[in-house]
Amino acid sequence: MHYKHWGHQCSPQYCPPNALPAQYDPPQVSPAKQYVSTNVLNTVKSHVHPSHNTTVNKHMITHKHYFPHTESVVNECYEQHVMCGRPYNPCCPPRRPFGY
């Protein structure tokens, strides 16, 4: 060690660096890319009853997002009714050919 003594200059002494806590800037988030997947499900439904039946399907979707990726589901339903004959009406029986 050198001390400033009688006009002499001391050489500097270096201490270990101090490690300060890390500082965090707000994250930069890019716009989400949109992906659409379409599934077509064909269902044949036969109605053989003289009464009307209504089916209500309730679907509960719970979304829990823990990662920077989201998903969504779109369910689309299409119906078609095909008449496979005529309903029976006892008030108006079908006509016989030639009146017999």
C-alpha positions in Angstrom: 0.0 0.0 0.0 1.1 3.5 -0.8 0.1 6.3 1.4 0.1 10.0 0.5 3.0 10.9 2.6 5.5 13.7 2.0 4.1 14.5 -1.5 3.7 10.9 -2.7 0.4 9.7 -4.2 -1.4 6.6 -3.0 -2.5 4.0 -5.7 -6.3 3.4 -5.7 -7.8 0.5 -3.9 -10.7 -1.3 -5.7 -13.7 -2.7 -3.8 -15.8 -5.6 -5.1 -18.7 -4.3 -7.2 -22.1 -4.1 -5.6 -24.8 -6.3 -7.2 -28.1 -4.3 -7.3 -31.5 -6.0 -7.7 -32.6 -6.5 -11.3 -35.0 -4.0 -12.8 -37.8 -5.2 -15.1 -39.3 -3.2 -17.9 -42.9 -3.9 -18.9 -43.2 -6.8 -21.4 -43.6 -6.1 -25.0 -46.5 -8.2 -26.3 -47.0 -8.7 -30.1 -50.5 -8.8 -31.5 -52.0 -12.3 -31.3 -52.2 -14.3 -34.5 -55.7 -15.4 -35.3 -56.2 -19.0 -36.3 -59.7 -20.3 -37.3 -60.4 -24.1 -37.6 -63.8 -25.2 -39.0 -65.2 -28.6 -38.3 -68.3 -29.8 -40.2 -70.3 -32.5 -38.4 -73.1 -34.2 -40.4 -76.0 -35.6 -38.3 -79.0 -37.5 -39.7 -82.0 -37.1 -37.4 -85.2 -39.2 -38.1 -88.5 -38.0 -36.7 -91.1 -40.8 -36.7 -93.5 -39.3 -34.1 -96.8 -37.4 -34.7 -95.7 -35.0 -32.0 -92.9 -32.3 -31.8 -89.8 -32.9 -29.9 -87.4 -30.1 -28.9 -83.9 -30.9 -27.8 -82.0 -28.2 -26.0 -78.3 -28.8 -25.7 -76.5 -26.6 -23.3 -72.7 -26.5 -23.5 -70.8 -24.9 -20.7 -67.4 -23.7 -21.7 -64.9 -22.7 -19.1 -61.9 -20.8 -20.3 -58.8 -20.7 -18.1 -55.9 -18.9 -19.6 -52.5 -19.3 -18.1 -50.3 -18.9 -21.2 -50.1 -16.2 -23.9 -52.1 -18.3 -26.3 -55.9 -18.3 -26.5 -58.4 -20.6 -28.1 -62.0 -20.3 -29.0 -64.7 -22.7 -30.2 -67.6 -21.8 -32.5 -70.2 -24.5 -32.8 -72.6 -24.2 -35.8 -75.6 -26.4 -36.3 -77.6 -26.9 -39.5 -80.8 -28.9 -39.8 -82.8 -30.3 -42.6 -86.1 -32.1 -42.5 -86.9 -34.8 -45.0 -90.5 -36.0 -45.4 -90.5 -39.8 -45.9 -94.2 -40.1 -46.5 -97.4 -38.3 -45.4 -98.7 -38.0 -41.9 -101.9 -40.0 -41.2 -105.1 -37.9 -40.9 -108.2 -39.9 -39.8 -110.5 -37.1 -40.9 -109.4 -37.2 -44.5 -108.8 -40.8 -45.6 -106.9 -41.2 -48.8 -109.1 -41.6 -52.0 -109.3 -44.9 -53.8 -108.9 -45.0 -57.5 -112.1 -45.3 -59.6 -114.3 -44.7 -56.5 -114.3 -48.3 -55.2 
